[in-house]
Amino acid sequence: MVPPNNPSNSTSNLFRSTSLEKYFDLSNGNLSVKGFPLLYDTPSNVTFTPFSVICKYSESDAPFPLLQRVYALSHRGGFLGFSKDEPSDSMMNSFGRFIDRNFLSVFRFKTWWSTQWVGTSGSDLQMETQWVVLDVPEIKSYVIIIPIIEGSFRSALCPGNDGHAMIFAESGSTQIKSSSFNSIAYVHVSENPFNLMKEAFSAIRVHLNTFKLLEEKNLPSIIDKFGWCTWDAFYLTVEPAGVWQGVKEFADGGVSPRFIIIDDGWQSINRDSDNPNEDMKNLVLGGEQMTARLHRFEEGEKFRKYKGGSFLGPNASSFNPQKPKMLITKAIEIEHATKARDKALQSGATDVSMFEPKIKKLKQEPDDMFEEEESSLSNGSCGCTADNYGMKAFTRDLRTKFKGLDDIWVWHALCGAWGGVRPGTTHLNCKVAPCNVSSGLRETMQDLAVDKIVEAGIGLVHPSQADDFYDSMHSPLVKSGITGVKVDVIHTLEYVSEEYGGRVELAKAYYNGLSKSLSKNFKGTGIISSMQQCNDFFFLGTKQIAMGRVGDDFWFQDPNGDPNGVFWLQGVHMIHCAYNSLWMGQIIQPDWDMFQSDHICAKYHAGSRAICGGPVYLSDSLGCHDFDLIKKLVYPDGTIPKCQRYALPTRDCLFVNPLFDNKSILKLWNFNKYGGVIGAFNCQGGGWDGKEKRIMGCRQCYKPVSGAVHVTDIEWDQCMEAAEIGEAEEYVVYLDEAEKLLFLTPKSDPIQVTIQPSSFEIFSFVPLKKLGRVAKFAPIGLTNMFNSGGTIQELDYNEVGAGPAARIKVKGGGNFLAYSNVPPKVCYINDTEVASEWSADGKLTLKLPWNEEAAGISDVVFVF
């Protein structure tokens, strides 16, 4: 973290300096940058104001070095505004038009989720665009336009006719109106697209003063660890016995999770028509719970009935690992039978009685299975206040049995449950608020979750009690041994802001309450934010939150029935994550979500998670694990060989469509401590269809794609520690999948590669070091791990005895590889001389043990 503000430095004196060149100009109906028109036919009611004219530096709580950095570049940016004759709660206006200019953008395709989109005209933009980057080769630069927040209004870009780029501003309440804006969008220019993102969001952070950048915050403890989430394993059937069985299976397989997330299904929820003191029964699939509300803050009955010690000792309770899948299978059959009945009704059938016996029979089977669940865990009374019962006893037993389990997190929705809090069941002032979906969102993808929430409304705790609300949820969790939360269903507040001062003011109250509770209960960092990919959240809700999802959910198959969705949806997920990281990564640590290790595309997912720079966690069903695959991602102690920062698309991927242009590979770049890495992924096969307004398969694109990889694809200057590595004269390149070593200089031709559908290659770049007069050496790392370079913890070159030497600390056990043009004179592992293998092609190999006493680290020395 950067140091805090230094009060002795007066911002008023520091920023009273010489004038700087102004890059933007709005005149004669054109918005120009460095004299080149960017937007034509800009309406006369649009204004441009330089950044420093509007920004009040002295009122910002940004760290002083950040203020200095923003001020030094303030001439590169400014604000766009517009005015109308009549005030309104929502209004649209053109900023001007552009055509025949490549752009990259991110837009909301659902309430919760955003993705990448490219085009060449303002008319190619999608609704709810969060930002757009324009390529301006005339000045070898890039310009970004970012809709932001002004007063009680938030904004988004959307398409207009004849190339016009439109701005849409809304308050979320008919009671909150305005007619003019001075700073409803921010515009910035830079020669480097990655600097562009950093500079622009830094400027907005200083201006709005309502959020913090990632560089200002501490990261959650799970950042470099392996974990397991219960969602895809159980859905809503999650229970203590199943969770215990899952953790045990990983431990028995040699990869103990360091964290688990007990996802949706653990809470005390019911519907308005249910007994207010009883939980809903026999829930299985997601969707069934979306009209339910939280009726108490403590754990649901399934967890309250847990008796301490139930799984410890010789007489531990047993669990059928097939039970969750059987329940899920039956629930899917019921869903299909119900849909068939409903379809018949919609087709005009007057008699659907023939469907009812089948549906009744299907429902009885899972009900019988749930009844069998009443076992030794119940023991009559739940005794939920006793230390030996409930979630507290369960987490204590988990930690007693599984010593490396550092963190146990649970899921909850921003408003408590999907349907919020049930009025009258807690001490809080709560009422069901009707939902209103904005016009922008009505043009996005149809979503079951939205339909269900709109149907039932949200039980909204009054914003004046937001502090109390979150503390009431989190304090009992802390006492029960829970160390963090996955906060989901975040972007629902915009539906219910009519009576609460609009979406901006309502969001501020809720996010401030959440932030205070995180600081009090979860060390300020114990949170993953999810279903949050909208500018409201990032500009208002991230003063404390430091990690969040950058993709939508992992879909193991297409819920709409496309059989090829099992393949192409996985590439779509990677595109979401990669391009969202460009902007979200400025504010939060990107989290690429879980996947299942036995999925047909599991290796494909694993390759991306290995270099994404965030935690690695799975959602494996019980008994469904590929431990060989998992061990290429995870050390035996549950930590991971994590890259140094978060992965981003390479520069040549910014203005292409790696999903369905039939030609582009998605390339991701990142750093290890002593090298760089590029992952090349074939994501072709599906994506957003603007006419259908949904993500669809594109079968004709699901084919091999060729491309080129070069060491200059890595943006070495984006990491101070890596800058020197980027200046090397020669590199050794290791191809993980091909198991090949290549050589490359900055002037070499690129490496040509062809990637099969749903496949990838990882390229590790390591500088070649000359040792003495003859030897040339480069350590690759453990090749039994996807991110081989991430296994190297320390590297030092110096003299040992009579000759030059390479000293390497390597974490992990397995096959160590280095390049050396000559064999070493001698090799040591942990001060013991050992034999190494060297071949004429320069491959130098060792077999390293897992050194338990030294946290898996081996000291390796090669003397030449």
Summary of the structure (lengths in Angstrom):
residues: 864
radius of gyration: 28.0
end to end distance: 40.8
largest distance: 94.6
contacts: 3111
relative contact order: 0.09
helix: 28%
strand: 30%
